[in-house]
């Protein structure tokens, strides 16, 4: 790749990362505030009921996507026939999936012994059509790395849906406030993005193009479907064996760590995929991009996760009141799941970007028997034991995901460990200092502020003193963007 093209791609990558981070952080901030308000207005058991329906929606969503949108991003050249084919096939799959969920809704209600689930599943499943309609528009935005459009579309959709959800919760609609919020957000995001990406499908379809796109997308869909199924299996087993409130506590414990992970690691991963896809013929460049992205993710995520674990009780009590206190131990364990998932996700993104989604698919058949054994065993003990098992699996999964890249791009286990362990070690020291602050006899809010100030200061000072490569790289990236 010529130097000018390389500089242009770097500029696009950094600018894309900025807008994607801004999009995620602003949207998640609004969503977080809304979740706090809704958690105070709606009982944990009602959150658990909606979470049960979400399990089936997540699996259906993974099938509806089909990996075809990602195929449009990964391919070097696409035309309008490719786009039309992806749209029409996606809508057909959504119709089939909605029909299945509509008629299976009573069965789902009987499984969970909750009559409300029939109507909830049937209404919430309408969001499948929004997902399919948005697939081509989203792919076009990602190909151009024009994440500013995502920022406005998602922010506007989040604000409108927040107003709908809070208003309905205040008026006493309970679970239906949560359903309406989710459905409103999906539909609004599609409408707003359409105003930016003026793309409309034409009545054209090509089986030949579909087969070509599915050569990449089918493997990716299979991997995403298996991953989604097993991620949702945790909630399914908790809801099946225990009470709806237990599932709500598990999800609440995951909410803040998941929010941070989606903002930081999700942003870097989203921008990393199209950036590496443009470099896929240069293995050294792929390795360099992946290494920098993973080091930056761990540098930011490690202290956030460990500080969150140290201050989890204060955060839950302050934000959600003591009726959610049983979510504290879940949060303390789930942070480790998100921390170790960073390495695994970065390796998968590199594989997909260089066109090896077939390996991504095969890896799922290697990892998931282990996860299944862990989940089936731990669910016989308690929901908390299941969360511990999930964290342990994250370490195993990261090691398996990293294996193919040893040969494909020359990124060995030793190099990956050397790139991430220093940050994790410093984050442990930072978390320990914050944990000690928690024993001070002072108002709850003051303790939380002190924990994060002391923990963050300890981490940054040690990173500077030890001259961490990731620390210097993060500073250079920020300075470079501000300079431009």
C-alpha positions in Angstrom: 0.0 0.0 0.0 1.4 3.4 -0.9 2.4 5.8 1.9 -0.4 8.2 1.0 -3.0 5.5 1.2 -1.5 4.3 4.5 -1.7 7.8 6.0 -5.2 8.2 4.7 -6.3 4.9 6.2 -4.7 5.8 9.5 -6.5 9.1 9.5 -9.8 7.4 8.7 -9.2 4.8 11.4 -8.5 7.3 14.1 -11.3 9.6 13.0 -13.6 6.6 12.9 -12.5 5.5 16.3 -13.3 9.0 17.7 -16.8 9.1 16.3 -17.5 5.5 17.2 -16.4 6.1 20.7 -18.4 9.3 20.9 -21.4 7.5 19.5 -21.1 4.6 22.0 -20.2 6.7 25.0 -23.0 9.2 24.4 -25.6 6.6 23.6 -24.6 4.4 26.5 -24.5 7.3 28.9 -28.1 8.1 28.0 -29.0 4.4 28.2 -27.3 4.1 31.5 -29.2 7.1 33.0 -32.4 5.6 31.7 -31.6 2.2 33.1 -31.0 3.7 36.5 -34.4 5.5 36.4 -36.2 2.4 35.1 -34.5 0.2 37.8 -36.0 2.5 40.4 -39.5 2.4 38.8 -39.7 -1.3 37.8 -39.2 -4.4 40.0 -36.3 -6.8 39.4 -38.8 -9.6 38.6 -40.2 -7.6 35.7 -36.8 -7.0 34.3 -36.2 -10.7 34.5 -39.4 -11.4 32.5 -38.2 -9.2 29.6 -34.7 -10.7 29.8 -36.3 -14.1 29.2 -37.8 -12.9 26.0 -34.6 -11.2 25.0 -32.8 -14.5 25.0 -34.8 -15.8 22.0 -34.6 -12.4 20.3 -30.8 -12.4 20.5 -30.6 -15.8 18.8 -33.1 -14.9 16.1 -31.2 -11.6 15.5 -27.9 -13.5 15.0 -29.7 -15.7 12.3 -31.4 -12.7 10.7 -28.1 -10.9 10.3 -26.6 -13.9 8.5 -23.1 -12.4 8.4 -24.1 -10.9 5.0 -23.8 -7.3 6.2 -20.2 -8.0 7.4 -19.6 -9.7 4.0 -20.4 -6.4 2.3 -17.8 -4.7 4.5 -15.1 -7.4 4.0 -15.3 -7.7 0.2 -12.9 -5.4 -1.7 -15.5 -4.4 -4.3 -19.3 -4.5 -4.2 -22.1 -3.1 -6.4 -25.8 -2.4 -6.1 -26.8 -5.9 -7.0 -24.8 -7.2 -4.0 -26.6 -4.7 -1.8 -30.1 -5.6 -3.2 -29.5 -9.3 -2.8 -28.4 -8.9 0.9 -31.5 -6.8 1.6 -34.1 -9.1 0.1 -32.6 -12.2 1.5 -32.4 -10.6 5.0 -36.0 -9.6 4.9 -37.1 -13.1 3.8 -35.2 -14.6 6.7 -36.8 -12.1 9.1 -40.3 -13.0 8.0 -39.6 -16.7 8.5 -38.0 -16.1 12.0 -40.9 -13.8 13.1 -43.4 -16.5 12.0 -41.6 -19.1 14.0 -41.3 -16.9 17.1 -45.0 -15.9 16.8 -46.3 -19.4 16.9 -43.7 -20.6 19.5 -44.4 -17.8 21.9 -47.0 -19.8 23.9 -44.5 -22.7 24.3 -41.9 -20.2 25.6 -44.4 -19.0 28.1 -45.1 -22.6 29.3 -41.4 -23.3 29.6 -40.9 -20.3 31.9 -44.3 -20.6 33.5 -45.0 -16.9 32.7 -48.1 -16.1 30.7 -47.1 -12.6 29.8 -44.2 -13.9 27.7 -46.5 -14.8 24.8 -47.5 -11.3 24.0 -44.1 -9.9 24.9 -42.2 -12.2 22.5 -44.7 -11.5 19.6 -44.4 -7.7 20.0 -40.6 -7.6 20.7 -39.9 -9.8 17.7 -41.0 -7.0 15.3 -37.5 -5.5 15.8 -36.1 -8.3 13.5 -37.4 -6.4 10.5 -35.6 -3.2 11.6 -32.3 -5.2 11.9 -32.6 -6.6 8.4 -33.5 -3.3 6.9 -30.5 -1.7 8.6 -28.0 -4.3 7.5 -27.1 -2.7 4.1 -27.1 0.9 5.4 -24.8 -0.1 8.3 -22.5 -1.9 5.9 -22.2 1.1 3.7 -21.3 3.3 6.6 -18.7 0.9 7.9 -17.1 0.5 4.4 -16.6 4.3 4.3 -15.7 4.3 8.1 -18.1 7.3 8.3 -19.1 6.6 11.9 -20.4 10.1 12.4 -23.6 9.0 10.8 -23.9 6.1 13.3 -23.4 8.7 16.1 -26.4 10.8 15.2 -28.6 7.9 14.3 -28.1 6.0 17.5 -28.1 9.1 19.7 -31.4 10.4 18.4 -33.0 6.9 18.5 -31.8 6.4 22.1 -33.2 9.8 23.3 -36.6 9.2 21.7 -36.8 5.6 23.0 -35.7 6.8 26.5 -38.6 9.3 26.6 -41.0 6.5 25.6 -39.7 4.0 28.2 -39.5 6.4 31.1 -43.0 7.8 30.4 -44.6 4.4 30.2 -42.7 3.2 33.3 -43.9 6.2 35.3 -47.4 5.5 34.2 -47.2 2.0 35.5 -46.8 -0.1 32.3 -44.1 -2.2 33.9 -42.6 -4.8 31.5 -44.3 -3.1 28.5 -42.3 0.1 29.1 -39.1 -2.0 28.5 -40.5 -3.6 25.4 -41.7 -0.3 24.0 -38.3 1.3 24.7 -36.4 -1.4 22.8 -38.8 -1.5 19.8 -38.9 2.3 19.5 -35.1 2.5 19.5 -34.8 -0.1 16.7 -37.3 1.5 14.4 -36.1 5.1 15.0 -32.4 4.1 14.3 -33.4 2.8 10.9 -35.4 5.9 10.0 -32.7 8.3 11.1 -29.9 6.4 9.4 -31.9 6.4 6.2 -31.9 10.2 6.2 -28.1 10.0 6.1 -27.7 7.0 3.8 -30.2 7.5 1.0 -30.3 3.9 -0.1 -33.4 2.1 -1.2 -33.5 -1.5 -2.5 -34.5 -2.3 -6.0 -36.4 -5.5 -7.0 -33.3 -7.4 -8.1 -31.8 -10.6 -6.7 -28.9 -12.8 -7.6 -28.4 -16.4 -6.3 -24.9 -16.3 -7.7 -24.0 -13.1 -5.7 -25.7 -14.6 -2.6 -23.6 -17.7 -2.8 -20.4 -15.6 -3.1 -21.3 -13.4 -0.1 -22.4 -16.5 1.9 -19.0 -18.1 1.3 -17.7 -15.6 3.9 -21.0 -14.7 5.7 -22.2 -18.2 6.4 -19.2 -19.1 8.4 -19.4 -15.8 10.3 -23.1 -16.3 10.9 -22.5 -19.8 12.2 -19.8 -18.5 14.6 -22.0 -15.6 15.7 -25.0 -17.9 16.1 -23.1 -20.4 18.2 -21.6 -17.6 20.3 -24.9 -15.9 20.8 -26.7 -19.1 21.7 -24.2 -19.9 24.4 -24.1 -16.4 25.7 -27.9 -16.5 26.0 -27.8 -20.0 27.4 -26.5 -18.5 30.7 -29.7 -16.5 31.1 -31.9 -19.3 29.9 -30.6 -21.7 32.5 -30.9 -19.1 35.3 -34.4 -18.2 34.3 -35.3 -21.9 34.0 -33.8 -23.2 37.2 -34.2 -20.2 39.4 -36.4 -17.1 39.8 -36.9 -14.2 37.3 -35.3 -11.9 39.9 -32.1 -14.0 39.8 -31.8 -13.4 36.1 -32.4 -9.7 36.7 -29.6 -9.6 39.3 -27.3 -11.4 36.9 -28.1 -8.9 34.1 -27.8 -5.9 36.4 -24.4 -7.1 37.5 -23.4 -7.3 33.9 -24.9 -4.0 32.9 -22.1 -1.5 33.9 -19.2 -3.8 33.0 -21.0 -4.5 29.7 -21.5 -0.8 29.1 -17.8 -0.1 29.6 -16.8 -3.0 27.4 -19.1 -2.0 24.6 -17.9 1.6 24.7 -14.2 1.0 24.8 -13.4 -2.5 23.5 -16.5 -2.5 21.2 -15.4 0.8 19.6 -11.9 -0.4 18.9 -13.1 -3.7 17.5 -15.7 -2.1 15.3 -13.1 0.3 13.7 -10.4 -2.4 13.7 -12.3 -4.8 11.4 -12.7 -2.5 8.3 -9.2 -1.1 8.9 -7.6 -4.5 8.8 -9.8 -5.6 6.0 -8.1 -2.9 3.8 -4.7 -4.3 4.9 -5.6 -8.0 4.6 -2.9 -8.7 2.0 -0.1 -7.3 4.2 0.3 -9.7 7.1 2.8 -7.5 9.0 0.5 -4.5 8.8 -2.4 -6.7 10.1 -0.3 -7.8 13.0 0.8 -4.3 13.8 -2.8 -3.0 13.7 -4.2 -5.8 15.8 -1.4 -5.5 18.3 -1.9 -1.8 18.8 -5.6 -2.1 19.1 -5.4 -5.0 21.6 -2.8 -3.1 23.8 -4.9 0.0 23.7 -8.1 -1.9 24.7 -6.4 -3.7 27.6 -4.7 -0.5 28.7 -8.1 1.2 29.0 -10.3 -1.7 30.0 -8.1 -3.4 32.7 -8.1 -0.5 35.2 -11.8 0.2 34.6 -12.8 -3.4 35.2 -10.7 -3.8 38.3 -11.8 -0.4 39.8 -15.4 -1.4 39.1 -14.9 -4.7 41.0 -13.5 -2.8 43.9 -16.3 -0.3 44.2 -19.2 -2.4 43.0 -21.2 -2.5 46.2 -21.1 1.3 46.5 -22.1 1.8 42.9 -25.1 -0.6 43.2 -26.4 0.9 46.4 -26.0 4.5 45.2 -27.5 4.0 41.8 -30.1 1.3 42.1 -30.9 1.3 45.9 -30.6 -1.7 48.2 -33.3 -3.7 46.4 -30.6 -4.5 43.8 -27.8 -5.3 46.3 -27.8 -9.0 45.3 -26.3 -7.9 42.0 -23.1 -6.9 43.7 -21.3 -10.3 43.6 -22.3 -10.8 40.0 -20.6 -7.6 39.0 -17.5 -8.4 40.9 -17.0 -11.6 38.9 -18.4 -10.6 35.5 -15.7 -7.8 35.2 -13.1 -10.6 34.8 -15.2 -12.1 31.9 -15.1 -8.8 30.0 -11.4 -8.3 30.8 -10.2 -11.6 29.3 -12.6 -11.4 26.4 -10.7 -8.5 25.0 -7.8 -10.7 23.8 -10.2 -13.3 22.3 -12.2 -10.7 20.4 -9.2 -9.0 18.9 -7.9 -12.3 17.6 -11.3 -13.1 16.0 -11.5 -9.7 14.4 -8.1 -10.2 12.8 -9.2 -13.6 11.4 -12.4 -12.3 10.0 -10.7 -9.2 8.4 -8.2 -11.3 6.5 -11.1 -13.5 5.2 -10.7 -16.5 7.4 -14.2 -16.6 8.8 -14.0 -20.4 8.2 -11.5 -20.6 11.1 -13.7 -18.4 13.3 -16.5 -20.9 12.7 -14.4 -23.9 13.5 -13.1 -22.4 16.7 -16.6 -22.3 18.0 -16.8 -26.1 17.8 -13.6 -26.3 19.8 -14.6 -23.8 22.5 -18.3 -24.4 23.1 -18.2 -28.0 24.4 -16.1 -26.7 27.3 -18.5 -23.8 27.9 -21.5 -26.2 27.8 -19.9 -28.4 30.4 -19.1 -25.5 32.7 -22.6 -24.0 32.4 -24.4 -27.3 32.9 -22.4 -28.1 36.0 -22.4 -24.6 37.6 -26.2 -24.1 37.0 -26.8 -27.0 39.4 -25.1 -25.0 42.2 -26.3 -21.4 41.9 -26.5 -18.4 39.6 -23.3 -17.0 41.1 -21.4 -20.2 40.4 -22.6 -19.9 36.8 -21.1 -16.4 36.6 -17.8 -17.7 38.0 -17.7 -20.5 35.4 -18.3 -17.9 32.6 -15.3 -15.9 33.8 -13.1 -19.0 33.8 -14.3 -19.8 30.3 -13.2 -16.4 29.0 -9.6 -17.3 29.8 -9.9 -20.6 28.0 -11.6 -19.0 25.0 -9.0 -16.3 24.6 -6.2 -18.9 24.4 -8.1 -20.9 21.8 -8.9 -17.8 19.7 -5.2 -16.7 19.7 -3.9 -20.0 18.4 -4.5 -19.6 14.6 -2.8 -16.2 14.5 0.5 -17.7 15.6 0.9 -18.8 12.0 -1.5 -16.6 10.0 0.0 -13.3 11.1 3.0 -14.4 13.2 1.5 -13.1 16.5 2.6 -15.7 19.1 1.3 -16.5 22.6 4.4 -15.1 24.1 4.0 -11.8 22.3 0.4 -11.5 23.2 1.0 -12.1 26.8 3.9 -9.7 26.8 1.5 -7.1 25.3 -1.3 -7.4 27.9 0.1 -8.7 31.2 1.8 -5.5 32.3 -1.5 -3.6 32.0 -3.4 -6.3 33.9 -0.7 -6.3 36.7 -0.9 -2.6 37.2 -4.7 -2.7 37.1 -4.6 -5.3 40.0 -2.5 -3.0 42.0 -4.8 -0.1 41.2 -7.9 -2.2 42.2 -6.3 -3.2 45.4 -5.6 0.4 46.4 -9.3 1.3 45.6 -10.5 -1.7 47.6 -8.5 -0.5 50.7 -10.2 2.9 50.4 -13.6 1.1 50.8 -12.8 0.4 54.4 -12.8 4.1 55.3 -15.7 5.2 57.5 -17.2 8.0 55.3 -20.3 8.8 53.2 -20.8 6.4 50.4 -20.4 8.9 47.6 -17.2 10.3 49.0 -15.7 6.7 49.3 -16.6 6.0 45.6 -15.0 9.3 44.4 -11.8 8.5 46.5 -11.7 4.9 45.2 -11.7 6.0 41.5 -9.3 9.0 42.0 -6.8 7.0 44.0 -7.1 3.9 41.8 -6.8 5.8 38.6 -3.9 7.9 39.8 -2.0 4.8 40.9 -2.5 3.2 37.6 -1.4 6.1 35.4 1.6 7.0 37.5 2.9 3.4 37.4 2.2 3.2 33.7 4.3 6.4 33.1 7.1 5.4 35.5 7.4 2.0 33.9 7.1 3.5 30.3 4.4 1.1 29.2 4.3 0.9 25.4 0.5 1.0 25.4 0.6 4.2 27.5 2.8 5.9 25.1 0.9 4.6 22.1 -2.4 5.9 23.6 -0.9 9.3 24.2 0.5 9.5 20.6 -2.9 8.5 19.1 -4.7 11.2 21.1 -2.1 13.9 20.3 -2.1 12.9 16.6 -5.9 13.2 16.4 -6.0 16.6 18.3 -3.2 17.9 16.1 -5.2 17.1 12.9 
